[in-house]
Amino acid sequence: MDITLVQGDITEQRVDAVVNAANSSLMGGGGVDGAVHRAGGPEILEECRRLRDTSHPHGLPAGDAVATTAGRMPATWVIHTVGPVYSTSEDRSCILASCYRRSLEVADGLNAASVAFPAVSAGVYGWPMDSAAEIAVRSVQEASNTVSEVRFVLFSPDVYAAFARALG
């Protein structure tokens, strides 16, 4: 698997699947989630509503992933994953790692060869950036799947630098 880092906007990536750092409601929100819903248009929200009406009536649990269309974005699919909120009193690292593993499993099920990830849980969910980057890179490196390209698309120079350190 080829792992690359890009500083930029994840909604503009020409890949098979873009991973959305979603909230459990799947109804859009701020940060990456809001950007994905805005860029993809109403088609994404329509499929998310259908998921809530059928397979995920209580929302998507943290650490899990599910796919929808990418709507108007250049990608084919959006893989929504819910990261954990950072806690100093409880180790939730395994949940964050699961976001990456489950997203790659969903990508495999879609026969996606290329996947773009944001820094899941490293925004408003408060995960310390260096730790988030280490967990993300390690989880992707250790995953067993058929995805040939993983691209971490990072919004700022600081986030890019943390992922570059984690990638070594």
MDTraj code that builds the backbone (N, CA, C; nanometers):
import mdtraj as md
import numpy as np

residues = "MET ASP ILE THR LEU VAL GLN GLY ASP ILE THR GLU GLN ARG VAL ASP ALA VAL VAL ASN ALA ALA ASN SER SER LEU MET GLY GLY GLY GLY VAL ASP GLY ALA VAL HIS ARG ALA GLY GLY PRO GLU ILE LEU GLU GLU CYS ARG ARG LEU ARG ASP THR SER HIS PRO HIS GLY LEU PRO ALA GLY ASP ALA VAL ALA THR THR ALA GLY ARG MET PRO ALA THR TRP VAL ILE HIS THR VAL GLY PRO VAL TYR SER THR SER GLU ASP ARG SER CYS ILE LEU ALA SER CYS TYR ARG ARG SER LEU GLU VAL ALA ASP GLY LEU ASN ALA ALA SER VAL ALA PHE PRO ALA VAL SER ALA GLY VAL TYR GLY TRP PRO MET ASP SER ALA ALA GLU ILE ALA VAL ARG SER VAL GLN GLU ALA SER ASN THR VAL SER GLU VAL ARG PHE VAL LEU PHE SER PRO ASP VAL TYR ALA ALA PHE ALA ARG ALA LEU GLY".split()
xyz = np.array([
    [0.0846, -0.1181, 0.0000],
    [0.0000, 0.0000, 0.0000],
    [0.0890, 0.1242, 0.0000],
    [0.0560, 0.2181, -0.0852],
    [0.1281, 0.3438, -0.0943],
    [0.0580, 0.4450, -0.0030],
    [0.1318, 0.5023, 0.0922],
    [0.0759, 0.6023, 0.1834],
    [0.1405, 0.7363, 0.1532],
    [0.0551, 0.8360, 0.1236],
    [0.1063, 0.9694, 0.0940],
    [0.0371, 1.0730, 0.1819],
    [0.1016, 1.1885, 0.1933],
    [0.0470, 1.3019, 0.2679],
    [0.0259, 1.4171, 0.1711],
    [-0.0871, 1.4842, 0.1868],
    [-0.1196, 1.5996, 0.1039],
    [-0.1760, 1.7065, 0.1955],
    [-0.1290, 1.8298, 0.1779],
    [-0.1939, 1.9400, 0.2479],
    [-0.2975, 1.9969, 0.1535],
    [-0.4231, 2.0010, 0.1975],
    [-0.5269, 2.0509, 0.1082],
    [-0.6663, 2.0223, 0.1584],
    [-0.7590, 2.0244, 0.0655],
    [-0.9016, 2.0088, 0.0921],
    [-0.9439, 1.8678, 0.0516],
    [-0.9889, 1.7898, 0.1471],
    [-1.0257, 1.6504, 0.1197],
    [-1.1414, 1.6398, 0.0214],
    [-1.2265, 1.7398, 0.0159],
    [-1.3422, 1.7333, -0.0737],
    [-1.3032, 1.7469, -0.2203],
    [-1.1796, 1.7865, -0.2493],
    [-1.1337, 1.8043, -0.3866],
    [-1.0501, 1.6873, -0.4373],
    [-1.0355, 1.5835, -0.3574],
    [-0.9488, 1.4719, -0.3939],
    [-1.0134, 1.3808, -0.4984],
    [-0.9338, 1.3450, -0.5986],
    [-0.9774, 1.2509, -0.7029],
    [-0.9308, 1.1118, -0.6614],
    [-1.0117, 1.0492, -0.5773],
    [-0.9866, 0.9144, -0.5268],
    [-1.1171, 0.8367, -0.5360],
    [-1.1089, 0.7070, -0.5146],
    [-1.2318, 0.6277, -0.5157],
    [-1.3211, 0.6630, -0.3975],
    [-1.2600, 0.6792, -0.2794],
    [-1.3395, 0.7069, -0.1589],
    [-1.2718, 0.8107, -0.0716],
    [-1.3518, 0.9028, -0.0228],
    [-1.3101, 1.0033, 0.0745],
    [-1.3692, 0.9623, 0.2083],
    [-1.2885, 0.9649, 0.3128],
    [-1.3393, 0.9341, 0.4459],
    [-1.3841, 1.0639, 0.5121],
    [-1.5030, 1.0602, 0.5676],
    [-1.5620, 1.1737, 0.6376],
    [-1.5525, 1.1507, 0.7874],
    [-1.4946, 1.2462, 0.8577],
    [-1.4940, 1.2433, 1.0045],
    [-1.6321, 1.2912, 1.0486],
    [-1.7255, 1.1993, 1.0519],
    [-1.8673, 1.2296, 1.0739],
    [-1.9017, 1.2331, 1.2223],
    [-2.0199, 1.2842, 1.2503],
    [-2.0745, 1.2648, 1.3846],
    [-2.1733, 1.1490, 1.3771],
    [-2.2116, 1.0969, 1.4900],
    [-2.2917, 0.9738, 1.4910],
    [-2.4291, 0.9893, 1.4268],
    [-2.4795, 1.1115, 1.4167],
    [-2.6114, 1.1311, 1.3560],
    [-2.6097, 1.1099, 1.2049],
    [-2.4927, 1.1229, 1.1437],
    [-2.4762, 1.1153, 0.9978],
    [-2.5482, 1.2283, 0.9242],
    [-2.5898, 1.3301, 0.9941],
    [-2.6684, 1.4369, 0.9337],
    [-2.5874, 1.5617, 0.9027],
    [-2.4550, 1.5518, 0.9048],
    [-2.3709, 1.6683, 0.8780],
    [-2.3349, 1.7385, 1.0068],
    [-2.2435, 1.8300, 0.9971],
    [-2.1962, 1.9018, 1.1154],
    [-2.0922, 2.0035, 1.0747],
    [-1.9936, 2.0227, 1.1614],
    [-1.8872, 2.1185, 1.1329],
    [-1.7633, 2.0486, 1.0818],
    [-1.6572, 2.1242, 1.0633],
    [-1.5286, 2.0691, 1.0222],
    [-1.5363, 1.9903, 0.8937],
    [-1.4665, 1.8759, 0.8903],
    [-1.4652, 1.7899, 0.7714],
    [-1.6075, 1.7471, 0.7359],
    [-1.6857, 1.7106, 0.8362],
    [-1.8227, 1.6632, 0.8123],
    [-1.9052, 1.7677, 0.7368],
    [-1.9016, 1.8906, 0.7827],
    [-1.9761, 1.9969, 0.7157],
    [-1.9248, 2.0214, 0.5746],
    [-1.7924, 2.0198, 0.5579],
    [-1.7331, 2.0424, 0.4264],
    [-1.7740, 1.9332, 0.3283],
    [-1.7739, 1.8077, 0.3741],
    [-1.8129, 1.6960, 0.2874],
    [-1.9592, 1.7094, 0.2458],
    [-2.0454, 1.7397, 0.3403],
    [-2.1882, 1.7538, 0.3065],
    [-2.2117, 1.8731, 0.2133],
    [-2.1414, 1.9832, 0.2351],
    [-2.1584, 2.0993, 0.1465],
    [-2.1080, 2.0678, 0.0057],
    [-1.9886, 2.0100, -0.0039],
    [-1.9287, 1.9834, -0.1349],
    [-2.0040, 1.8732, -0.2104],
    [-2.0518, 1.7728, -0.1382],
    [-2.1199, 1.6605, -0.2028],
    [-2.2634, 1.6885, -0.2398],
    [-2.3231, 1.7864, -0.1737],
    [-2.4607, 1.8214, -0.2040],
    [-2.5626, 1.7328, -0.1344],
    [-2.6901, 1.7518, -0.1686],
    [-2.7995, 1.6848, -0.0976],
    [-2.8029, 1.5330, -0.1159],
    [-2.7340, 1.4808, -0.2169],
    [-2.7351, 1.3367, -0.2394],
    [-2.6767, 1.2607, -0.1195],
    [-2.5731, 1.3187, -0.0575],
    [-2.5108, 1.2535, 0.0587],
    [-2.6091, 1.2508, 0.1752],
    [-2.6693, 1.3633, 0.2040],
    [-2.7650, 1.3696, 0.3150],
    [-2.8830, 1.2763, 0.2905],
    [-2.9276, 1.2676, 0.1662],
    [-3.0389, 1.1772, 0.1331],
    [-3.0027, 1.0318, 0.1667],
    [-2.8819, 0.9889, 0.1287],
    [-2.8410, 0.8517, 0.1608],
    [-2.8192, 0.8332, 0.3109],
    [-2.7682, 0.9354, 0.3775],
    [-2.7515, 0.9263, 0.5234],
    [-2.8871, 0.9129, 0.5930],
    [-2.9852, 0.9857, 0.5458],
    [-3.1210, 0.9719, 0.6021],
    [-3.1747, 0.8311, 0.5812],
    [-3.1476, 0.7746, 0.4651],
    [-3.1916, 0.6381, 0.4371],
    [-3.1230, 0.5385, 0.5324],
    [-2.9946, 0.5598, 0.5584],
    [-2.9233, 0.4739, 0.6539],
    [-2.9843, 0.4855, 0.7933],
    [-3.0200, 0.6080, 0.8332],
    [-3.0814, 0.6276, 0.9645],
    [-3.2192, 0.5630, 0.9710],
    [-3.2895, 0.5603, 0.8609],
    [-3.4225, 0.4992, 0.8571],
    [-3.4169, 0.3467, 0.8529],
    [-3.3024, 0.2903, 0.8135],
    [-3.2938, 0.1453, 0.7953],
    [-3.1902, 0.0829, 0.8891],
    [-3.0669, 0.0775, 0.8474],
    [-2.9640, 0.0005, 0.9195],
    [-2.9054, 0.0688, 1.0418],
    [-2.9184, 0.2006, 1.0546],
    [-2.8580, 0.2727, 1.1673],
    [-2.9572, 0.3696, 1.2330],
    [-3.0684, 0.3182, 1.2850],
    [-3.1702, 0.4076, 1.3417],
    [-3.1220, 0.4878, 1.4627],
    [-3.0188, 0.4384, 1.5312],
    [-2.9661, 0.5094, 1.6488],
    [-2.8371, 0.5831, 1.6171],
    [-2.8022, 0.5909, 1.4894],
    [-2.6799, 0.6576, 1.4480],
    [-2.5661, 0.5587, 1.4329],
    [-2.4536, 0.6091, 1.3885],
    [-2.3355, 0.5267, 1.3658],
    [-2.2478, 0.5324, 1.4902],
    [-2.2140, 0.4174, 1.5480],
    [-2.1315, 0.4174, 1.6694],
    [-1.9878, 0.4611, 1.6403],
    [-1.9234, 0.5193, 1.7382],
    [-1.7824, 0.5573, 1.7257],
    [-1.7000, 0.4333, 1.6928],
    [-1.6087, 0.4498, 1.5979],
    [-1.5220, 0.3403, 1.5561],
    [-1.5746, 0.2612, 1.4380],
    [-1.6980, 0.2844, 1.3980],
    [-1.7565, 0.2113, 1.2861],
    [-1.7513, 0.2985, 1.1605],
    [-1.7886, 0.2408, 1.0475],
    [-1.7869, 0.3144, 0.9203],
    [-1.8961, 0.2616, 0.8287],
    [-1.9444, 0.3496, 0.7413],
    [-2.0485, 0.3152, 0.6450],
    [-2.0309, 0.4050, 0.5223],
    [-2.0699, 0.3566, 0.4054],
    [-2.0484, 0.4321, 0.2816],
    [-2.1774, 0.4882, 0.2236],
    [-2.1610, 0.6028, 0.1568],
    [-2.2669, 0.6626, 0.0755],
    [-2.2031, 0.7108, -0.0548],
    [-2.2851, 0.7623, -0.1421],
    [-2.2349, 0.8302, -0.2600],
    [-2.1501, 0.9494, -0.2168],
    [-2.0657, 0.9980, -0.3075],
    [-1.9910, 1.1219, -0.2822],
    [-2.0618, 1.2409, -0.3457],
    [-2.1778, 1.2138, -0.4043],
    [-2.2547, 1.3233, -0.4624],
    [-2.1758, 1.3990, -0.5674],
    [-2.1577, 1.5272, -0.5459],
    [-2.0951, 1.6149, -0.6449],
    [-1.9436, 1.6273, -0.6295],
    [-1.8863, 1.5541, -0.5376],
    [-1.7410, 1.5566, -0.5224],
    [-1.6757, 1.4697, -0.6297],
    [-1.5459, 1.4873, -0.6570],
    [-1.4796, 1.4051, -0.7581],
    [-1.4635, 1.2580, -0.7188],
    [-1.4706, 1.2267, -0.5908],
    [-1.4637, 1.0874, -0.5455],
    [-1.5929, 1.0154, -0.5837],
    [-1.5907, 0.8835, -0.5760],
    [-1.7111, 0.8048, -0.6041],
    [-1.7942, 0.7849, -0.4784],
    [-1.7267, 0.7598, -0.3651],
    [-1.7954, 0.7319, -0.2393],
    [-1.7424, 0.8187, -0.1263],
    [-1.8261, 0.8315, -0.0256],
    [-1.7844, 0.8854, 0.1035],
    [-1.7991, 0.7724, 0.2038],
    [-1.6936, 0.7482, 0.2784],
    [-1.6986, 0.6524, 0.3883],
    [-1.7043, 0.7341, 0.5163],
    [-1.8187, 0.7284, 0.5829],
    [-1.8395, 0.8042, 0.7061],
    [-1.7885, 0.7211, 0.8227],
    [-1.7060, 0.7811, 0.9079],
    [-1.6615, 0.7145, 1.0297],
    [-1.6730, 0.8122, 1.1448],
    [-1.7049, 0.7610, 1.2620],
    [-1.7233, 0.8448, 1.3797],
    [-1.6065, 0.8218, 1.4739],
    [-1.5265, 0.9231, 1.4905],
    [-1.4134, 0.9146, 1.5830],
    [-1.4586, 0.9375, 1.7258],
    [-1.3773, 0.8909, 1.8203],
    [-1.4093, 0.9140, 1.9602],
    [-1.3672, 1.0546, 2.0041],
    [-1.4370, 1.1079, 2.1017],
    [-1.3952, 1.2318, 2.1661],
    [-1.2784, 1.1962, 2.2579],
    [-1.1739, 1.2763, 2.2563],
    [-1.0567, 1.2490, 2.3388],
    [-1.0924, 1.2594, 2.4871],
    [-1.0349, 1.1711, 2.5661],
    [-1.0570, 1.1707, 2.7106],
    [-0.9234, 1.1503, 2.7816],
    [-0.9008, 1.2265, 2.8863],
    [-0.7801, 1.2059, 2.9672],
    [-0.8017, 1.0976, 3.0717],
    [-0.9253, 1.0590, 3.0949],
    [-0.9541, 0.9589, 3.1987],
    [-0.9819, 0.8191, 3.1441],
    [-0.9925, 0.8060, 3.0101],
    [-1.0236, 0.6770, 2.9484],
    [-0.9461, 0.6647, 2.8177],
    [-0.8761, 0.5541, 2.7997],
    [-0.8005, 0.5327, 2.6763],
    [-0.8959, 0.4874, 2.5667],
    [-0.9145, 0.5715, 2.4674],
    [-1.0041, 0.5414, 2.3562],
    [-0.9268, 0.5185, 2.2258],
    [-0.7974, 0.4909, 2.2391],
    [-0.7120, 0.4712, 2.1217],
    [-0.7630, 0.3603, 2.0311],
    [-0.8149, 0.2531, 2.0904],
    [-0.8629, 0.1408, 2.0090],
    [-0.9840, 0.1821, 1.9253],
    [-1.0631, 0.2739, 1.9745],
    [-1.1787, 0.3218, 1.8973],
    [-1.1306, 0.4062, 1.7796],
    [-1.0306, 0.4912, 1.8042],
    [-0.9766, 0.5725, 1.6949],
    [-0.9117, 0.4827, 1.5891],
    [-0.8349, 0.3839, 1.6319],
    [-0.7737, 0.2896, 1.5368],
    [-0.8807, 0.2174, 1.4563],
    [-0.9912, 0.1835, 1.5208],
    [-1.1010, 0.1146, 1.4530],
    [-1.1607, 0.2003, 1.3408],
    [-1.1612, 0.3321, 1.3561],
    [-1.2120, 0.4198, 1.2499],
    [-1.1363, 0.3960, 1.1197],
    [-1.0054, 0.3843, 1.1304],
    [-0.9229, 0.3637, 1.0117],
    [-0.9390, 0.2211, 0.9576],
    [-0.9361, 0.1227, 1.0461],
    [-0.9517, -0.0168, 1.0022],
    [-1.0874, -0.0398, 0.9369],
    [-1.1939, 0.0047, 1.0036],
    [-1.3289, -0.0162, 0.9493],
    [-1.3483, 0.0589, 0.8177],
    [-1.2920, 0.1787, 0.8078],
    [-1.3030, 0.2537, 0.6824],
    [-1.2359, 0.1778, 0.5689],
    [-1.1198, 0.1179, 0.5951],
    [-1.0517, 0.0406, 0.4916],
    [-1.1280, -0.0883, 0.4590],
    [-1.1928, -0.1486, 0.5585],
    [-1.2765, -0.2664, 0.5317],
    [-1.3941, -0.2290, 0.4416],
    [-1.4574, -0.1152, 0.4699],
    [-1.5683, -0.0684, 0.3856],
    [-1.5159, -0.0394, 0.2447],
    [-1.3990, 0.0240, 0.2354],
    [-1.3385, 0.0520, 0.1042],
    [-1.3149, -0.0779, 0.0276],
    [-1.2668, -0.1813, 0.0963],
    [-1.2480, -0.3115, 0.0328],
    [-1.3797, -0.3633, -0.0241],
    [-1.4859, -0.3506, 0.0539],
    [-1.6169, -0.3968, 0.0094],
    [-1.6671, -0.3222, -0.1131],
    [-1.6180, -0.2012, -0.1327],
    [-1.6556, -0.1200, -0.2497],
    [-1.5596, -0.1410, -0.3669],
    [-1.4564, -0.2218, -0.3458],
    [-1.3478, -0.2387, -0.4435],
    [-1.2767, -0.1066, -0.4731],
    [-1.2659, -0.0230, -0.3710],
    [-1.1962, 0.1052, -0.3856],
    [-1.0455, 0.0822, -0.3794],
    [-0.9739, 0.1364, -0.4754],
    [-0.8281, 0.1234, -0.4780],
    [-0.7596, 0.2399, -0.4082],
    [-0.8248, 0.3560, -0.4044],
    [-0.7645, 0.4751, -0.3436],
    [-0.8608, 0.5371, -0.2430],
    [-0.8045, 0.5730, -0.1263],
    [-0.8846, 0.6282, -0.0171],
    [-0.8131, 0.7493, 0.0405],
    [-0.8866, 0.8566, 0.0637],
    [-0.8334, 0.9774, 0.1272],
    [-0.8916, 0.9903, 0.2672],
    [-0.8033, 1.0056, 0.3653],
    [-0.8431, 1.0198, 0.5053],
    [-0.8112, 1.1594, 0.5580],
    [-0.8985, 1.2135, 0.6432],
    [-0.8617, 1.3315, 0.7214],
    [-0.7977, 1.2841, 0.8528],
    [-0.7647, 1.3777, 0.9377],
    [-0.7144, 1.3457, 1.0717],
    [-0.8354, 1.3283, 1.1634],
    [-0.8869, 1.2066, 1.1705],
    [-1.0086, 1.1768, 1.2466],
    [-0.9865, 1.2072, 1.3950],
    [-1.0822, 1.2732, 1.4561],
    [-1.0869, 1.3088, 1.5986],
    [-0.9877, 1.4165, 1.6401],
    [-0.9085, 1.4687, 1.5457],
    [-0.8045, 1.5652, 1.5819],
    [-0.8527, 1.7105, 1.5769],
    [-0.9783, 1.7313, 1.5443],
    [-1.0329, 1.8663, 1.5407],
    [-1.1102, 1.8948, 1.6682],
    [-1.2409, 1.9157, 1.6548],
    [-1.3227, 1.9531, 1.7704],
    [-1.3328, 1.8404, 1.8732],
    [-1.3001, 1.7159, 1.8340],
    [-1.3040, 1.6049, 1.9297],
    [-1.1812, 1.6025, 2.0187],
    [-1.0859, 1.6933, 1.9950],
    [-0.9795, 1.7220, 2.0895],
    [-0.8637, 1.6246, 2.1002],
    [-0.8509, 1.5303, 2.0062],
    [-0.7421, 1.4336, 2.0178],
    [-0.6100, 1.5052, 1.9925],
    [-0.5092, 1.4878, 2.0797],
    [-0.3791, 1.5519, 2.0571],
    [-0.3210, 1.5094, 1.9218],
    [-0.2739, 1.6065, 1.8462],
    [-0.2380, 1.5834, 1.7061],
    [-0.1315, 1.4762, 1.6871],
    [-0.0251, 1.4786, 1.7639],
    [0.0801, 1.3787, 1.7435],
    [0.0286, 1.2378, 1.7700],
    [-0.0522, 1.2229, 1.8718],
    [-0.1100, 1.0923, 1.9035],
    [-0.2077, 1.0486, 1.7947],
    [-0.2912, 1.1409, 1.7485],
    [-0.3873, 1.1089, 1.6418],
    [-0.3137, 1.0639, 1.5162],
    [-0.2054, 1.1311, 1.4830],
    [-0.1283, 1.0971, 1.3637],
    [-0.0632, 0.9596, 1.3782],
    [-0.0053, 0.9322, 1.4937],
    [0.0588, 0.8026, 1.5164],
    [-0.0419, 0.6880, 1.5050],
    [-0.1587, 0.7053, 1.5662],
    [-0.2620, 0.6009, 1.5607],
    [-0.3107, 0.5826, 1.4174],
    [-0.3310, 0.6920, 1.3456],
    [-0.3794, 0.6849, 1.2070],
    [-0.2803, 0.6106, 1.1188],
    [-0.1549, 0.6516, 1.1232],
    [-0.0540, 0.5913, 1.0362],
    [-0.0340, 0.4435, 1.0715],
    [-0.0213, 0.4136, 1.1992],
    [-0.0005, 0.2741, 1.2407],
    [-0.1199, 0.1866, 1.2013],
    [-0.2408, 0.2361, 1.2210],
    [-0.3611, 0.1591, 1.1890],
    [-0.3678, 0.1273, 1.0400],
    [-0.3342, 0.2235, 0.9568],
    [-0.3363, 0.2024, 0.8122],
    [-0.2251, 0.1055, 0.7715],
    [-0.1061, 0.1236, 0.8278],
    [0.0058, 0.0347, 0.7939],
    [-0.0213, -0.1100, 0.8330],
    [-0.0912, -0.1302, 0.9428],
    [-0.1167, -0.2653, 0.9929],
    [-0.2420, -0.3286, 0.9337],
    [-0.3226, -0.2517, 0.8621],
    [-0.4492, -0.3030, 0.8082],
    [-0.4239, -0.4054, 0.6979],
    [-0.5112, -0.5028, 0.6930],
    [-0.5053, -0.6040, 0.5878],
    [-0.6205, -0.5779, 0.4921],
    [-0.5875, -0.5285, 0.3727],
    [-0.6909, -0.4955, 0.2749],
    [-0.6307, -0.4888, 0.1363],
    [-0.7133, -0.4594, 0.0381],
    [-0.6671, -0.4529, -0.1003],
    [-0.6529, -0.3091, -0.1514],
    [-0.6734, -0.2107, -0.0660],
    [-0.6564, -0.0708, -0.1062],
    [-0.5101, -0.0479, -0.1418],
    [-0.4856, 0.0120, -0.2582],
    [-0.3463, 0.0306, -0.3016],
    [-0.2902, 0.1679, -0.2662],
    [-0.3775, 0.2678, -0.2476],
    [-0.3299, 0.4023, -0.2124],
    [-0.4122, 0.4591, -0.0984],
    [-0.3428, 0.5007, 0.0069],
    [-0.4050, 0.5770, 0.1148],
    [-0.3394, 0.7142, 0.1150],
    [-0.4228, 0.8137, 0.1083],
    [-0.3769, 0.9522, 0.1070],
    [-0.4335, 1.0213, 0.2315],
    [-0.3451, 1.0707, 0.3172],
    [-0.3897, 1.1524, 0.4294],
    [-0.3940, 1.2958, 0.3795],
    [-0.5129, 1.3543, 0.3805],
    [-0.5319, 1.4908, 0.3325],
    [-0.5503, 1.5792, 0.4547],
    [-0.4526, 1.6659, 0.4748],
    [-0.4397, 1.7395, 0.6005],
    [-0.4525, 1.8885, 0.5730],
    [-0.5340, 1.9528, 0.6544],
    [-0.5779, 2.0881, 0.6248],
    [-0.4713, 2.1948, 0.6493],
    [-0.3866, 2.1776, 0.7480],
    [-0.2925, 2.2838, 0.7851],
    [-0.1491, 2.2318, 0.7905],
    [-0.0513, 2.3224, 0.7859],
    [0.0894, 2.2810, 0.7948],
    [0.1217, 2.2070, 0.9250],
    [0.0597, 2.2456, 1.0350],
    [0.0861, 2.1790, 1.1631],
    [0.0388, 2.0340, 1.1620],
    [-0.0779, 2.0107, 1.1055],
    [-0.1319, 1.8758, 1.0980],
    [-0.0461, 1.7923, 1.0018],
    [-0.0099, 1.8514, 0.8897],
    [0.0771, 1.7828, 0.7946],
    [0.2081, 1.7417, 0.8627],
    [0.2670, 1.8317, 0.9390],
    [0.3948, 1.8040, 1.0065],
    [0.3808, 1.6889, 1.1055],
    [0.2708, 1.6838, 1.1787],
    [0.2490, 1.5742, 1.2747],
    [0.2397, 1.4403, 1.2017],
    [0.1708, 1.4371, 1.0894],
    [0.1589, 1.3122, 1.0130],
    [0.2923, 1.2757, 0.9473],
    [0.3681, 1.3744, 0.9052],
    [0.5007, 1.3459, 0.8473],
    [0.5909, 1.2832, 0.9538],
    [0.5849, 1.3325, 1.0774],
    [0.6641, 1.2725, 1.1860],
    [0.6183, 1.1291, 1.2105],
    [0.4880, 1.1060, 1.2102],
    [0.4349, 0.9708, 1.2370],
    [0.4730, 0.8753, 1.1246],
    [0.4750, 0.9235, 1.0031],
    [0.5094, 0.8386, 0.8892],
    [0.6586, 0.8093, 0.8855],
    [0.7362, 0.8994, 0.9491],
    [0.8816, 0.8768, 0.9616],
    [0.9522, 0.8986, 0.8339],
])
top = md.Topology()
chain = top.add_chain()
for i, resn in enumerate(residues, 1):
    res = top.add_residue(resn, chain, resSeq=i)
    for name in ("N", "CA", "C"):
        top.add_atom(name, md.element.get_by_symbol(name[0]), res)
traj = md.Trajectory(xyz[None], top)
